[in-house]
Amino acid sequence: MPLAIGSRQPVNLWVRARQVGHVVIGELGKGISAYPFMTVYPQDRHERFLIEHLRRAGIEVERQTALVDFAQAPDRVRIRLKHASGEEETCEAAYVAGCDGAHSRVREVLGVGFPGGTYSHVFYVADVVASGPVINDELHVALDDADFLGIFPLKGGRTGRLIGTVLAEDEDARESLRWEGVGRHVAERMGIQVERVNWFSTYRVHHRVAGRFQKGRVFLLGDAAHIHSPVGAQGMNTGIGDAVNLAWKLTDVIEGRAEASLLDSYESERIAFARRLVRTTDRAFVLATSPGRLARFVRVHVLPWILPLLFHFRALQRFMFRTVSQTSISYRGSPLSVGKLGRVHGGDRLPWVGLDGSSNPTDNFAAKQAIFLAFASRLGDLGRAAAADIDMSTATCVADAATKTVTITGVTERVNGAAASIANSEFQLNGSYPSCAGSQSCPVLPATLIGKTDFVINTH
């Protein structure tokens, strides 16, 4: 996504209309990511952005076509579709990825449960033209005795998206809600003068995780697999994470570079994270909205005092950034993740480091992928590479920043305990590895696999 279309906003915390915290996200993530800031980019614009890129790739999104049913065969899935005209169509696919939302028909046909619950609070969303001290191109979160309000800047200037909560015990009460009845008083308390409401909607919030993310040749992703409170703004990012995790595995299997068993790692890697995310956002949502005496006391008396103190600690700042950015995700429990050296385990995230000390964004992962593909080429296929016992204890890599190549030497594959064919093999990679700046050597961690069963290079 071109970063110019987003922006880098500080986050402000308000309690009872009094500002108690101001955090610049760009400072929190320095040294963790090439993009150490938060970009507020509305989901509707994000979807248009993705659809346009799909169109450029020759793929059209058929929004008026619905999945009716499907049946799995040993080598394919037979699918019945229904068009807007009412006409039905039958087609076949090697696999089905169910990205069809909280009311997923794919999940229903699979017979997969969706345990969890529904909050009594209703969320409302209002896109407004407004003025006031908090309509200033920054993000604001306001807590009160009973109300919650998030203020997100849109397109700069005087437009913003207001997201809040209100108690509504039944669906009839939700349908009758209007901006004038639910949002005006809390907005006025924050000094917001709303001149025009361009769009207003309400929705119920659930906290649920599907019992399975895969059955046979069919997978569940995004809201079809997990839904939770928007506290933390993790929903769409998590769904995209699901898609990225599954997409490269499907590609490698379909193109014959890996065995179908590779796909089994999707559920184990993503369902654990989804369950942890739902638990975390549930606790945060209850704290932010509960009318209970203890939660209200913490919200309006403890947080205003303790948060400004906590944010002086660099460790907490980095923890917050890693959590919100999802750079703390680990796949140590994945069947693909093996190997350990000191504090580094298979399944850990490859650290980001700047090339030659530069703060310019650098693709940390191009070389990592090339390393694995080079090994896979020598070993014959990805499945063998994933299962191989690679001895890298004497290996080194030499990077040349000028030519953007990396050479790895001293690698041994061991089969049944005996050294095999790739001893002291040398690989030329198209892509620079940022930690090996200039022309110098750096050690390679032995037998450590990460993510796409890629080898970890020591970044120190």
VOGU-3710 file (C-alpha; in Angstrom, 3 decimals, decimal comma):
1> mplaigsrqp> 0,000/0,000/0,000  1,481/3,407/-0,901  2,130/5,072/2,417  1,345/8,503/0,995  -2,358/7,654/1,083  -2,296/7,113/4,839  -0,932/9,271/7,604  1,035/8,978/10,831  -1,128/10,078/13,725  -0,342/10,318/17,418
11> vnlwvrarqv> -2,822/8,622/19,757  -4,477/10,617/22,528  -6,307/9,186/25,545  -9,077/11,159/27,221  -10,949/10,336/30,437  -14,015/12,346/31,419  -13,142/14,861/28,701  -9,653/15,412/30,133  -6,567/14,483/28,122  -4,397/12,056/30,104
21> ghvvigelgk> -2,075/10,616/27,457  -0,355/11,467/24,165  1,666/8,762/22,373  3,528/9,196/19,093  3,394/5,744/17,511  6,205/6,592/15,108  8,574/6,751/18,051  7,321/3,524/19,624  8,259/1,286/16,721  11,660/2,690/15,876
31> gisaypfmtv> 14,078/-0,160/15,243  11,297/-2,783/15,139  9,908/-2,109/11,692  10,690/-0,154/8,563  7,226/1,372/9,107  7,222/2,244/12,836  4,046/4,319/12,757  0,293/3,805/12,621  -1,522/4,469/9,366  -5,229/5,254/9,647
41> ypqdrherfl> -6,735/4,024/6,397  -10,511/3,365/6,335  -11,591/-0,142/5,420  -13,831/0,963/2,542  -10,893/2,722/0,861  -8,659/-0,260/1,617  -11,122/-2,587/-0,098  -11,281/-0,336/-3,166  -7,477/-0,298/-3,232  -7,278/-4,121/-3,155
51> iehlrragie> -10,060/-4,540/-5,733  -8,262/-2,214/-8,116  -5,047/-4,208/-7,815  -6,965/-7,440/-8,411  -8,494/-5,869/-11,511  -5,037/-4,979/-12,807  -4,115/-8,639/-12,369  -7,125/-9,667/-14,440  -9,340/-10,734/-11,519  -12,854/-9,329/-11,062
61> verqtalvdf> -14,650/-9,529/-7,700  -18,193/-10,828/-8,342  -20,074/-9,313/-5,410  -23,490/-10,385/-6,706  -22,513/-14,064/-6,881  -23,260/-16,203/-3,821  -22,036/-19,634/-2,791  -24,995/-21,951/-2,301  -23,353/-25,278/-1,537  -20,267/-27,378/-2,146
71> aqapdrvrir> -19,123/-30,978/-1,858  -15,585/-32,227/-1,419  -14,056/-34,973/-3,536  -10,616/-36,505/-2,924  -8,974/-34,246/-5,509  -11,306/-31,246/-5,865  -14,288/-29,284/-4,537  -17,545/-29,076/-6,503  -19,240/-25,732/-5,904  -22,740/-24,464/-6,620
81> lkhasgeeet> -23,046/-20,708/-7,153  -26,046/-18,400/-7,577  -25,926/-15,183/-9,609  -27,960/-12,022/-9,035  -30,293/-13,088/-11,863  -31,176/-16,236/-9,928  -29,312/-18,454/-12,381  -27,172/-21,151/-10,773  -23,766/-22,327/-11,909  -21,647/-25,337/-10,949
91> ceaayvagcd> -17,859/-25,183/-11,010  -14,877/-27,064/-9,624  -11,795/-25,868/-7,765  -8,767/-27,484/-6,197  -9,411/-25,638/-2,910  -11,925/-23,204/-1,383  -10,962/-20,271/0,854  -13,978/-19,098/2,823  -13,565/-15,343/3,314  -17,310/-14,721/3,468
101> gahsrvrevl> -17,639/-12,945/6,792  -19,225/-13,535/10,164  -22,326/-15,180/8,644  -20,139/-17,475/6,524  -22,002/-19,918/4,313  -18,743/-21,821/3,851  -18,477/-22,362/7,598  -22,122/-23,411/7,730  -21,710/-26,030/4,986  -18,575/-27,355/6,675
111> gvgfpggtys> -20,553/-27,800/9,897  -17,900/-25,980/11,911  -19,035/-24,422/15,185  -18,552/-20,735/16,015  -18,435/-20,629/19,818  -18,319/-17,370/21,738  -20,787/-14,675/22,674  -22,404/-11,346/21,843  -21,881/-8,109/23,760  -24,880/-6,225/25,073
121> hvfyvadvva> -23,275/-3,013/23,832  -23,961/-1,892/20,273  -21,311/-0,085/18,246  -22,227/2,932/16,155  -20,185/4,480/13,357  -20,684/8,018/12,070  -18,759/9,763/9,306  -19,078/13,454/10,078  -17,985/16,924/9,070  -17,114/18,634/12,335
131> sgpvindelh> -14,884/21,074/14,178  -13,355/21,215/17,635  -10,052/20,597/19,430  -10,033/16,844/18,714  -10,740/17,223/14,987  -7,042/17,752/14,349  -5,762/14,855/12,199  -4,880/12,840/15,308  -6,500/9,735/16,759  -8,380/10,150/20,040
141> valddadflg> -9,872/7,569/22,408  -12,263/8,909/25,044  -13,395/6,903/28,089  -16,108/7,885/30,512  -18,251/6,380/33,247  -20,379/4,572/30,686  -19,374/5,789/27,227  -16,580/4,942/24,826  -15,694/7,095/21,811  -12,988/6,723/19,179
151> ifplkggrtg> -12,254/9,664/16,884  -10,425/8,780/13,658  -9,307/11,448/11,156  -10,397/11,039/7,530  -8,776/12,781/4,569  -7,469/15,570/6,794  -9,256/18,790/7,633  -12,705/18,667/9,188  -13,882/15,134/8,430  -13,692/12,257/10,859
161> rligtvlaed> -15,103/8,864/11,754  -16,634/8,588/15,217  -17,006/5,105/16,692  -18,763/4,631/20,013  -20,884/2,266/22,070  -24,339/2,304/23,576  -26,302/-0,277/25,544  -29,163/-1,860/23,565  -30,569/-5,076/24,975  -32,545/-6,203/21,932
171> edareslrwe> -32,430/-5,917/18,145  -35,460/-3,600/17,953  -33,660/-1,118/20,183  -30,592/-1,282/17,924  -32,616/-0,641/14,764  -34,171/2,505/16,258  -30,849/4,121/17,218  -29,972/7,428/15,548  -26,954/9,733/15,841  -28,965/12,383/17,677
181> gvgrhvaerm> -29,853/9,917/20,394  -26,559/8,105/20,959  -23,641/10,250/19,882  -24,477/13,887/20,309  -24,006/14,158/24,085  -20,597/12,455/24,232  -19,406/14,411/21,180  -20,446/17,681/22,743  -18,670/16,723/25,960  -15,481/16,347/23,892
191> giqvervnwf> -16,034/19,758/22,311  -17,001/18,351/18,900  -19,421/20,457/16,908  -20,917/18,127/14,294  -22,084/20,105/11,281  -23,176/17,217/9,085  -23,512/13,446/9,430  -22,674/11,839/6,083  -23,240/8,253/7,204  -24,467/6,527/10,366
201> styrvhhrva> -24,751/2,820/11,106  -24,958/0,472/14,086  -23,808/-3,118/14,511  -23,593/-5,829/17,118  -20,163/-6,951/18,293  -19,345/-10,600/18,912  -16,351/-12,505/20,236  -16,101/-15,874/18,519  -13,496/-18,243/17,044  -14,402/-21,119/14,722
211> grfqkgrvfl> -13,695/-24,581/16,066  -11,685/-25,413/12,936  -9,973/-23,302/10,267  -9,648/-26,204/7,808  -11,610/-29,295/6,821  -10,199/-31,161/3,877  -9,773/-28,821/0,931  -11,747/-25,949/2,468  -10,369/-23,186/4,692  -11,834/-20,385/6,809
221> lgdaahihsp> -10,225/-16,934/6,925  -10,967/-13,493/8,370  -14,365/-12,887/9,944  -15,506/-16,328/8,794  -12,945/-17,764/11,224  -12,846/-15,194/14,044  -14,653/-12,022/15,082  -13,994/-9,770/18,038  -14,331/-6,271/19,409  -12,749/-3,533/17,247
231> vgaqgmntgi> -10,766/-2,448/20,312  -7,158/-2,516/19,183  -8,055/-2,170/15,485  -6,806/-5,688/14,708  -9,684/-7,169/12,713  -8,815/-6,441/9,097  -5,079/-6,840/9,680  -5,684/-10,278/11,188  -7,782/-11,352/8,221  -5,075/-10,189/5,835
241> gdavnlawkl> -2,565/-12,137/7,945  -4,695/-15,257/7,469  -4,736/-14,691/3,718  -0,987/-14,158/3,459  -0,290/-17,269/5,542  -2,516/-19,480/3,406  -1,784/-17,926/-0,003  1,890/-18,848/-0,297  1,166/-22,384/0,905  -1,639/-22,871/-1,616
251> tdviegraea> 0,596/-21,489/-4,362  3,445/-23,869/-3,564  1,134/-26,883/-3,331  -0,820/-26,093/-6,508  2,378/-25,435/-8,476  3,890/-28,694/-7,265  6,666/-27,239/-5,130  5,347/-28,729/-1,870  3,262/-31,615/-0,583  -0,388/-30,996/0,328
261> slldsyeser> 0,512/-31,670/3,979  2,047/-28,183/4,038  -1,495/-26,787/4,169  -2,097/-28,434/7,541  0,150/-25,819/9,149  -2,327/-23,014/8,335  -4,784/-23,889/11,091  -2,172/-24,558/13,766  -0,410/-21,259/13,063  -3,442/-18,995/12,783
271> iafarrlvrt> -6,023/-20,432/15,199  -3,778/-20,017/18,238  -3,216/-16,357/17,427  -6,936/-15,790/16,788  -7,906/-17,280/20,151  -5,330/-15,167/21,961  -6,463/-12,017/20,126  -10,129/-12,608/20,979  -9,283/-13,099/24,666  -7,185/-9,926/24,735
281> tdrafvlats> -9,672/-7,696/22,922  -12,508/-9,084/25,052  -10,761/-8,033/28,256  -9,936/-4,602/26,825  -13,499/-4,084/25,603  -15,009/-5,044/28,953  -12,666/-2,639/30,737  -13,506/0,171/28,303  -17,307/-0,240/28,403  -18,421/-2,161/31,483
291> pgrlarfvrv> -20,827/-0,270/33,754  -19,555/-2,307/36,717  -18,211/-0,408/39,700  -14,697/-1,873/39,548  -14,275/-1,370/35,795  -15,620/2,173/36,051  -13,215/2,967/38,901  -10,227/1,652/36,924  -11,352/3,511/33,811  -11,845/6,950/35,305
301> hvlpwilpll> -9,482/6,956/38,289  -6,629/4,465/37,800  -5,914/4,852/34,066  -5,545/8,670/34,110  -2,885/8,333/36,804  -0,961/5,255/35,724  -0,893/5,443/31,915  1,228/8,612/31,620  3,765/7,006/33,981  3,826/3,684/32,145
311> fhfralqrfm> 4,424/5,273/28,761  7,696/6,693/30,014  9,079/3,141/30,012  10,634/2,170/26,696  9,901/-1,520/27,268  6,155/-0,831/27,505  6,252/1,392/24,433  7,894/-1,360/22,415  5,473/-3,979/23,796  2,523/-1,818/22,761
321> frtvsqtsis> 3,888/-1,339/19,256  4,677/-5,030/18,807  1,160/-5,937/19,933  -0,719/-3,466/17,742  1,528/-4,020/14,709  1,375/-7,830/15,190  5,159/-8,035/14,849  5,171/-10,089/18,055  3,464/-13,052/16,344  5,451/-16,264/16,704
331> yrgsplsvgk> 4,892/-19,645/15,048  7,107/-21,668/17,377  4,348/-24,250/17,726  4,020/-24,785/13,987  4,921/-28,193/12,522  7,182/-26,252/10,128  9,231/-24,658/12,906  12,268/-26,564/14,133  15,674/-25,636/15,481  16,924/-23,431/18,274
341> lgrvhggdrl> 19,995/-21,352/18,981  20,080/-19,456/22,257  16,971/-17,253/22,423  16,124/-17,754/18,741  13,695/-20,535/17,823  12,218/-21,794/14,609  8,999/-19,863/14,046  10,340/-16,545/15,380  9,921/-13,421/13,303  12,922/-12,333/11,259
351> pwvgldgssn> 14,114/-9,028/12,793  14,142/-5,904/10,694  17,371/-3,926/10,449  18,273/-0,939/8,277  20,727/-1,409/5,426  24,044/0,350/6,155  22,438/2,113/9,081  19,866/3,730/6,810  16,370/4,412/8,094  14,921/3,915/4,607
361> ptdnfaakqa> 12,497/0,993/4,298  14,241/-2,156/3,066  12,673/-5,459/2,065  14,058/-7,731/4,756  12,385/-10,804/3,364  13,365/-10,999/-0,302  16,770/-12,426/0,549  15,253/-14,753/3,174  12,900/-16,245/0,609  15,698/-16,536/-1,919
371> iflafasrlg> 17,837/-18,397/0,640  15,135/-21,000/1,115  14,475/-21,367/-2,594  18,198/-21,827/-3,180  18,291/-24,626/-0,594  15,119/-26,129/-2,018  16,662/-26,124/-5,481  19,662/-28,115/-4,195  17,430/-30,459/-2,215  14,998/-31,012/-5,058
381> dlgraaaadi> 11,731/-29,721/-3,575  10,258/-27,680/-0,748  8,955/-30,697/1,137  12,420/-32,194/1,403  13,878/-28,812/2,379  11,322/-28,399/5,164  12,123/-31,836/6,580  15,891/-31,646/6,127  18,356/-31,553/8,995  20,485/-28,605/7,903
391> dmstatcvad> 23,801/-28,157/9,711  24,713/-24,465/9,507  27,092/-24,368/12,458  30,059/-23,510/10,241  28,127/-21,505/7,650  28,741/-17,860/6,850  27,105/-15,372/4,548  28,851/-12,591/2,677  26,744/-9,684/1,464  27,745/-7,144/-1,137
401> aatktvtitg> 25,600/-4,020/-0,848  26,871/-2,705/-4,183  25,712/-5,705/-6,213  22,893/-6,636/-3,834  23,956/-10,274/-3,639  24,495/-12,627/-0,727  26,747/-15,687/-0,762  26,260/-18,455/1,821  28,952/-21,100/2,271  29,605/-24,004/4,606
411> vtervngaaa> 26,129/-25,576/4,679  25,668/-29,311/5,243  22,522/-31,401/4,897  22,443/-34,444/7,156  20,382/-37,493/6,227  20,193/-40,254/8,846  23,084/-38,588/10,659  25,485/-38,618/7,681  26,616/-35,560/5,762  24,985/-35,420/2,326
421> siansefqln> 25,323/-33,696/-1,019  25,224/-29,971/-0,299  28,259/-29,699/1,976  30,009/-26,379/1,434  27,523/-25,355/-1,231  27,548/-21,745/-2,333  24,425/-19,779/-3,194  24,217/-16,476/-5,024  21,030/-14,656/-4,060  19,306/-11,815/-5,862
431> gsypscagsq> 18,649/-9,445/-2,985  20,639/-7,802/-0,245  20,491/-8,909/3,360  20,383/-5,750/5,475  22,353/-7,069/8,446  25,378/-7,881/6,287  26,045/-4,318/5,192  28,937/-3,636/2,860  31,169/-6,610/1,965  31,506/-8,564/5,165
441> scpvlpatli> 30,743/-11,936/6,713  28,153/-12,736/9,332  27,277/-16,080/10,980  24,191/-18,075/10,037  22,050/-19,642/12,751  22,148/-23,446/12,528  19,079/-25,415/11,533  16,628/-22,654/12,345  13,474/-22,437/10,254  11,049/-19,527/10,293
451> gktdfvinth> 7,631/-18,867/8,774  7,909/-20,252/5,264  10,461/-22,756/6,532  13,076/-20,124/5,774  16,492/-20,056/7,399  17,251/-17,328/9,923  20,421/-15,313/9,448  22,028/-13,815/12,513  21,407/-10,070/12,516  24,058/-9,115/15,040
//
